[in-house]
Structure formats: C-alpha cells, structure tokens
Amino acid sequence: AILLVGGQLAHAQQPGNDEFYQLGPDSLRQEGVPHGEVKGPFSLPSKVFEGTQHRYWVYVPAQYDPKRSCSLMILQDGHAFLDPNGAARMTNVIDNLVFRREIPVMITVFINPGRRADQPEPPDGGWGDRNTNRPTEYNALDDRYARVIVEELMPKLYQDYNISREAQDHGIGGCSSGAIAAFTVAWHRPDQFSKVLSTVGSFTNIRGGHRYPDLIREHEGKKPIRVFFQDGRNDNRGRRRDGEYDPKWDWFLQNVRMVEAMTEKGYDVNYSWSIGKHGLKSGGV
C-alpha cells in the first residue's frame, strides 16, 4: 500500500506482516488447567549420521498414566515449539486441548537437528541451517532421518513411557524444513506415523522437495497418512538472487501443489492459508 504524506510517497505497513498474528487463549496458560512436566534435555547419539547427536526434550502431560498407553507427537526444531515465550508455546496448547479432551493424552517430543560436538546448539545457533546437520537431515528426500526417528529415538521412548505402538496414534510435525522432514518421515514410514503437521513447509528445490507433488501422483494408491498444511501468501515467493521468478522456489505455490496432489489422490488433508510470512508466527496461532 502507498500513502501520500505531505506530498511525499510513503510505504504503509504491508498486510501480511506477522504482527497481525496474536496468540489466543489456547496458546496461553489457563487457570485451573494442570501443567505437565518438561523432561530433559537428553542427548541421542546417531549411528545413521555418524558423529552427530540430537538433543531432545519430552513433555509429559499431567494426565499421563504409565498404566495406560498414550499417543505420541514428535516436533522437529524442538526448541522453537517448546519455547514458553515463543510463537507456538506448544506445551500450553497441549495442556488446554488435553484438558478439554479435544486431543488424546500424548507424550510430545521436541527434537533438534543433529550436530557435532563442536557445533552450537539452537537457539543460540539460530535454526541451525549453517552450523548443524539440519539441511542434510531435514531437506533430503531419502529415509535417513526417518531412521533416526524410528530406529534411534522411538526405542528410547518406548523404554521410558507407555506409548501406543499403533501408527494411528503417532503424529509428527515441524516448521519450514522441519515440516518437510516430518512429511518425509511419514512418507517413508507410514507404518509408524499416520498424521503430519506442516507449518510453512519447505517443499521447494532445496534438495528436490518440489518433486513431492509428482511423487505423490505417481505412487500407486495412497499411503495411510493424513496431513494438515499451513502456509502464508507472503511466504518466500520464488525470487532468485538475480530477481527472476522460479516456481520451484515459491514456498506458497509448492504448498498449494502439495494439497492439490494429495487431494487428487484421495488423501485426507486440511489446510489453512494465511497472509503470514515465512516463520512460525502465523502457524503458531
């Protein structure tokens, strides 16, 4: 938007700024709602990505009963979703929705990307794209990160908690590259994960992620997974450094293509398109 101010052209605040998004009551601590316990951080050495380790936290809701099996949710870039002052404040959301019985009692794991001992741990190192194993783990379409989750993390969780072994009781999610990582885990291991939460998913040509809509269409039949997509129309819109537009680098377009492909194949999908930018702000709401 352009305003004329004192004969001068001035730019007004553009719609789509993430300041429009404010957390609602479900994202905040509520009186009378019991709060669970954050356990950790724990360190998970990796054999799949030799020489790296994953830091993770476990959130145990107040209603968890070790005598009864519960559901499981795993979130990539765990520090961002766990941050009590951040954009998602996931433990508050879990508390409020479990209390109202809108979601089942679930153990939630907040896991960070792998890193070597000499690399900084997010959030001090940001999201970790430049100084952890995040780009390799999260954006590649192979099954290596799925093996980290299924073969290295989940045995530890089963050992410590009474978690259902059924895929229908397991969800996985993330933001940006963490979202495509979550989808890739479910895509390779639908026997373990049936539900995916994707926030501003990087289904772009970072490491071939733009190919997913075609892979979905080409795959015979459909896999037993369901996905919730969230993205903003002011997400990164495919401008290369030379100023040319490249649809393979258009985050919003590629999320729309994912919904279209999965819908055509008869998958159970839902989506929310906002006016937000690339980040967790609008998705957190």
C-alpha positions as CSV (number, residue, x, y, z in Angstrom):
1,A,0.0,0.0,0.0
2,I,1.2,3.5,-0.8
3,L,0.3,6.6,1.2
4,L,0.7,10.2,0.1
5,V,2.2,12.1,3.1
6,G,2.9,15.8,2.8
7,G,3.3,15.4,-0.9
8,Q,5.7,12.5,-0.5
9,L,5.1,8.9,-1.4
10,A,5.4,6.7,1.7
11,H,5.0,2.9,2.1
12,A,2.4,1.8,4.6
13,Q,2.6,-1.3,6.7
14,Q,2.0,-4.2,4.3
15,P,-0.7,-6.7,5.0
16,G,0.9,-10.0,5.7
17,N,3.2,-8.7,8.4
18,D,3.3,-11.3,11.1
19,E,2.5,-8.6,13.7
20,F,-1.1,-9.2,12.8
21,Y,-1.0,-12.6,14.4
22,Q,-1.5,-12.7,18.2
23,L,-1.8,-15.8,20.3
24,G,-5.2,-16.8,21.5
25,P,-6.3,-18.4,24.8
26,D,-5.4,-21.9,23.7
27,S,-1.8,-20.9,23.5
28,L,-1.6,-19.4,26.9
29,R,-1.6,-20.8,30.4
30,Q,-5.1,-21.0,31.8
31,E,-6.2,-21.0,35.4
32,G,-7.4,-24.5,36.5
33,V,-5.7,-26.3,33.7
34,P,-2.9,-28.6,35.0
35,H,0.5,-28.2,33.6
36,G,2.7,-31.2,32.7
37,E,6.5,-31.6,33.1
38,V,9.3,-31.0,30.6
39,K,12.0,-33.6,31.0
40,G,15.4,-33.2,29.5
41,P,17.3,-32.1,27.6
42,F,18.6,-35.6,26.6
43,S,21.3,-36.4,24.1
44,L,20.7,-39.0,21.4
45,P,23.9,-40.1,19.6
46,S,23.3,-41.1,16.0
47,K,24.6,-44.0,14.0
48,V,22.7,-43.0,10.9
49,F,24.5,-39.7,10.8
50,E,27.8,-40.8,12.3
51,G,29.5,-38.3,14.6
52,T,26.3,-36.3,15.3
53,Q,23.9,-36.2,18.3
54,H,20.4,-35.0,18.7
55,R,19.2,-33.0,21.7
56,Y,15.6,-33.6,22.7
57,W,13.0,-32.9,25.4
58,V,10.0,-34.9,26.4
59,Y,6.8,-33.2,27.6
60,V,4.7,-35.4,29.9
61,P,1.2,-34.1,30.4
62,A,-0.4,-34.0,33.8
63,Q,-3.0,-36.7,32.7
64,Y,-0.3,-39.2,31.7
65,D,-0.8,-42.6,33.4
66,P,2.0,-45.1,32.9
67,K,-0.5,-47.9,33.3
68,R,-2.4,-46.8,30.2
69,S,-0.9,-46.4,26.7
70,C,-0.9,-42.9,25.2
71,S,-0.4,-41.2,21.9
72,L,2.8,-39.7,20.6
73,M,3.7,-36.4,18.9
74,I,7.2,-35.5,17.6
75,L,8.2,-32.0,16.6
76,Q,11.3,-31.1,14.7
77,D,13.3,-27.9,15.6
78,G,12.1,-28.7,19.1
79,H,13.5,-25.6,20.8
80,A,11.1,-23.4,18.7
81,F,8.0,-25.2,19.6
82,L,9.0,-25.7,23.2
83,D,9.9,-22.0,23.9
84,P,7.5,-20.8,26.6
85,N,7.7,-17.3,25.2
86,G,7.9,-18.2,21.5
87,A,5.4,-18.2,18.6
88,A,3.9,-21.7,19.2
89,R,4.1,-22.4,23.0
90,M,3.2,-26.0,22.3
91,T,3.0,-27.2,25.9
92,N,0.2,-24.7,26.7
93,V,-1.7,-25.9,23.6
94,I,-1.3,-29.5,24.7
95,D,-2.4,-28.7,28.2
96,N,-5.5,-26.8,27.1
97,L,-6.7,-29.3,24.5
98,V,-6.0,-32.4,26.5
99,F,-7.8,-30.8,29.5
100,R,-10.9,-30.3,27.2
101,R,-10.5,-33.8,25.7
102,E,-10.1,-32.4,22.2
103,I,-6.9,-34.3,21.7
104,P,-5.8,-37.5,23.4
105,V,-3.2,-37.7,26.2
106,M,0.1,-37.7,24.4
107,I,3.8,-37.7,25.1
108,T,5.3,-35.0,23.0
109,V,9.0,-35.0,21.9
110,F,10.8,-31.8,20.9
111,I,13.9,-32.8,19.0
112,N,16.6,-30.6,17.5
113,P,18.6,-31.3,14.3
114,G,21.7,-33.3,14.7
115,R,25.1,-31.6,15.3
116,R,28.7,-32.4,16.0
117,A,30.1,-31.8,19.5
118,D,31.9,-28.7,18.2
119,Q,28.7,-27.1,16.7
120,P,26.4,-24.8,18.6
121,E,23.0,-25.9,19.8
122,P,19.9,-24.0,18.6
123,P,18.5,-21.5,19.6
124,D,21.9,-19.8,20.1
125,G,22.8,-21.1,16.7
126,G,19.5,-19.9,15.1
127,W,17.6,-22.6,13.3
128,G,20.9,-24.4,12.6
129,D,21.0,-24.3,8.8
130,R,24.6,-23.0,8.8
131,N,26.0,-24.8,11.8
132,T,24.2,-28.2,12.3
133,N,23.2,-31.1,10.2
134,R,19.7,-29.6,9.7
135,P,19.9,-29.1,5.9
136,T,21.1,-32.7,5.3
137,E,18.6,-34.3,7.7
138,Y,15.5,-32.2,7.1
139,N,15.5,-31.4,3.3
140,A,16.7,-34.6,1.7
141,L,14.0,-37.0,0.5
142,D,15.8,-40.2,1.5
143,D,14.9,-42.3,4.5
144,R,17.9,-41.5,6.7
145,Y,16.2,-39.0,9.0
146,A,13.2,-41.4,9.3
147,R,15.7,-44.0,10.6
148,V,16.9,-41.5,13.2
149,I,13.3,-41.2,14.5
150,V,12.2,-44.8,14.1
151,E,15.3,-46.7,14.9
152,E,17.2,-44.4,17.3
153,L,14.6,-42.2,19.1
154,M,11.5,-44.3,19.4
155,P,13.1,-47.3,21.1
156,K,14.2,-44.9,23.9
157,L,10.7,-43.5,24.2
158,Y,9.1,-47.0,24.4
159,Q,11.6,-47.8,27.1
160,D,10.7,-44.8,29.2
161,Y,7.0,-44.4,28.5
162,N,3.9,-46.4,27.9
163,I,3.3,-45.2,24.3
164,S,0.9,-46.9,21.9
165,R,2.6,-48.9,19.1
166,E,-0.1,-48.1,16.6
167,A,0.7,-45.7,13.8
168,Q,-2.8,-44.1,14.1
169,D,-1.7,-42.9,17.5
170,H,1.5,-41.2,16.2
171,G,1.9,-37.7,14.8
172,I,4.9,-35.8,13.6
173,G,5.3,-32.2,12.6
174,G,7.5,-29.2,12.1
175,C,8.1,-25.7,10.6
176,S,9.8,-24.9,7.3
177,S,12.5,-27.6,6.7
178,G,11.2,-29.3,9.8
179,A,7.9,-29.7,8.1
180,I,9.1,-31.4,5.0
181,A,11.3,-33.6,7.3
182,A,8.1,-34.6,9.2
183,F,6.3,-35.4,5.9
184,T,9.3,-37.4,4.7
185,V,9.3,-39.5,7.9
186,A,5.6,-40.3,7.4
187,W,6.1,-40.9,3.7
188,H,8.8,-43.5,4.3
189,R,7.3,-44.9,7.4
190,P,3.5,-44.8,7.3
191,D,3.6,-47.9,9.4
192,Q,4.8,-45.7,12.3
193,F,3.3,-42.3,11.6
194,S,-0.2,-41.5,10.3
195,K,-0.5,-37.8,11.0
196,V,1.6,-34.9,9.8
197,L,1.5,-31.2,10.9
198,S,3.2,-29.0,8.3
199,T,3.8,-25.3,9.0
200,V,5.3,-23.2,6.1
201,G,6.7,-26.5,4.8
202,S,9.8,-26.2,2.6
203,F,8.5,-28.3,-0.3
204,T,10.9,-26.4,-2.6
205,N,14.0,-27.2,-4.5
206,I,16.4,-27.0,-1.6
207,R,17.2,-30.7,-2.1
208,G,14.4,-31.7,-4.5
209,G,11.4,-31.1,-2.3
210,H,9.4,-29.6,-5.1
211,R,9.2,-33.1,-6.6
212,Y,6.9,-34.4,-3.9
213,P,3.6,-33.5,-5.7
214,D,4.7,-35.6,-8.7
215,L,5.9,-38.4,-6.4
216,I,2.5,-38.4,-4.7
217,R,0.7,-38.6,-8.0
218,E,3.0,-41.3,-9.4
219,H,2.8,-43.5,-6.3
220,E,0.4,-46.4,-6.9
221,G,-2.5,-46.0,-4.5
222,K,-2.2,-43.8,-1.4
223,K,-0.4,-44.2,1.9
224,P,-2.3,-44.3,5.2
225,I,-1.3,-40.7,6.2
226,R,-3.3,-37.5,6.7
227,V,-1.7,-34.0,6.7
228,F,-2.6,-30.6,7.9
229,F,-0.8,-27.9,5.8
230,Q,-0.4,-24.2,6.9
231,D,1.3,-21.5,4.9
232,G,1.2,-17.8,4.2
233,R,0.7,-16.0,0.9
234,N,3.6,-13.7,1.9
235,D,5.9,-16.7,2.4
236,N,9.1,-16.7,0.2
237,R,7.6,-16.4,-3.3
238,G,10.4,-17.7,-5.5
239,R,12.6,-14.7,-6.3
240,R,16.1,-15.8,-7.1
241,R,19.1,-13.6,-6.4
242,D,19.0,-12.4,-10.0
243,G,15.5,-11.2,-9.5
244,E,13.9,-13.8,-11.8
245,Y,10.9,-15.8,-10.6
246,D,11.4,-19.6,-10.2
247,P,8.3,-21.6,-9.2
248,K,10.4,-24.3,-7.7
249,W,11.4,-21.8,-5.0
250,D,7.9,-20.5,-4.3
251,W,7.0,-21.8,-0.9
252,F,3.4,-20.9,-1.0
253,L,2.9,-22.3,-4.5
254,Q,4.6,-25.6,-3.6
255,N,2.4,-26.0,-0.5
256,V,-0.7,-25.4,-2.7
257,R,0.7,-28.0,-5.1
258,M,1.0,-30.5,-2.2
259,V,-2.6,-30.0,-1.2
260,E,-3.7,-30.4,-4.8
261,A,-1.7,-33.6,-5.4
262,M,-2.9,-35.2,-2.2
263,T,-6.5,-34.2,-2.8
264,E,-6.4,-35.7,-6.3
265,K,-5.1,-39.0,-4.8
266,G,-7.9,-39.0,-2.2
267,Y,-5.8,-38.3,0.9
268,D,-7.3,-36.9,4.0
269,V,-5.9,-33.4,4.0
270,N,-6.8,-30.0,5.5
271,Y,-5.1,-26.6,5.1
272,S,-5.0,-23.1,6.3
273,W,-3.7,-20.3,4.1
274,S,-2.9,-17.1,5.9
275,I,-1.4,-13.7,4.9
276,G,1.7,-14.5,7.0
277,K,5.3,-14.7,6.1
278,H,7.9,-17.5,6.4
279,G,8.1,-18.5,10.0
280,L,6.2,-19.9,12.9
281,K,4.2,-16.8,13.8
282,S,1.0,-17.3,11.9
283,G,1.3,-21.1,12.1
284,G,1.7,-20.9,15.9
285,V,-1.6,-19.1,16.1
